[in-house]
Amino acid sequence: MRTKLSTTFQSLQIRNYRLFASGQLIKLIGVWMMFIAQDWLVLELSADSATALGIVTACQFTPVLLLTLFAGRLADRYDKRLLLFVANAFWSVLAVGMSVLVITGLVQLWHVFLFAGLLGIANAVETPVRQSFVSELVGTPLLPNALALSAATFNSARIIGPAIAGLAIAAFDVGPVFLVSALSSLAPLANVVRMNPAELHREPLPAKGDRAAAKVADGLRYVARRPDLLLPMALMSVIGMSLFNFQLTLAALAKTVFDTGAASFGLFSTALAVGSLAGALAGSGRRSRPTVWVVLGAAIACSVFGTLVGLAPAYWLVVALLLPTGFFVVFFAQASNQRVQLGTDAAFRGRVMSLWVLVFLGTNPIGAPVIGWIAETFGAGASIWLGGLLSLTVAVVALAWQLRRSGARIRLRVLPLPRFYVVPSTEV
């Protein structure tokens, strides 16, 4: 057991990664608390409008669509540690400002939209830089384990944050939740400063005169020549847009379909996160690049369970189905991430990961308003199962394409029914 645990958490033996992971855990708990409080605040300010939830989600992720490729270029040209500090500092200032508006009672719906958009700018820079910075913290041999633990950190926060937020909103309203979120965002700032730059596994930065050569277009051409990178990105672009909108759909499902309070909405998010944490830890022992079959199998599984969540007629059944849904959602996202990162040359990693973040998060501005409209017009359940069916269709098509590309042949043999004969016994 001790060997297994030490293997699972091997990256935590590195001090810089411990600082990174602990800072992210504290911040992300606050971020998930803020997401729950933000969604609940939007529903209160908009008379339970699922469309308004879709708009705020679009505001939050539109900057990712517009800016993340530029951020990847920055990550390949400049010090990632410094970029992380600047992006997190901007996030902290915004979070403090929003918490003041909410606590004083001055907040209006347009404030939430503006706040979500500005936070999206910080996220558009921070996410691709953070994704590509993990390899500098631990080096290539430990990168699969570090990525799995980063996913586990993210999903641990998804368990703790919504659970605390649901209870805190019920007891104290949304204002104190925003304040706690703002304070938690200071943790990664302090830990980035405490890191030892000499222990980072860095490739030499481009010379000042060569930095202009690190162009976004070169990163796009690099990915275009790599079908092994294109497939997980294409899957993630569709599944992320149509199914990974649980922040929006679960809030609408809890309040409009099952008529529950904030604590029960937090239970939905917590159930999803418990499954997600298990999915993240399931991949922590991986030491090599995941195969394309692992990615495709996980994509099909998360699509199937996502569809079932939307069709579930009872509250308890939704909670039960969110556990395997969360498992396969994260297992798919993590395997896809690892397949992309471990297949990318270090010189292009920042730009490639910015493209990954673009398809992972940048499709939300397109999908969220549509999902919100479907939820408001046809019901929150329909917005989930329709997204699941679209995801399943794309995953099956991708599987067929990969089978054909790999030269595999599928043969279906229909065997005849068994035949029974009566053989008379012979007398001796």
Buried (B, 14 or more C-beta within 10 A) or exposed (E): EEEEEEEBBBBBEBEBBBBBBBBBBBBBBBBBBBBBBBBBBBBEBBEBBBBBBBBBBBBBBBBBBBBBBBBBBBBBBBBBBEBBBBBBBBBBBBBBBBBBBBBEEEBEBEBBBBBBBBBBBBBBBBBBBBBBBBBBBBEEEBBBBBBBBBBBBBBBBBBBBBBBBBBBBBEEBBBBBBBBBBBBBBBBBEBBEEBEEEEBBBEEBBEEEEBEEBEBEBBEEBBEEBEEBEBBBBBBBBBBBBBBBBBBBBBBBBBBBBEBEBBBBBBBBBBBBBBBBBBBBBBBEBEEBBEBEBBBBBBBBBBBBBBBBBBBEEBEEBBBBBBBBBBBBBBBBBBBBBBBBBBBEBBBBBBBBBBBBBBBBBBBBBBBBBBBBBBBEEBBBBBBBBBBBBBBEBBBEBBEBBBEEEEEEEEEEEEEEEEEEEEEEEEE
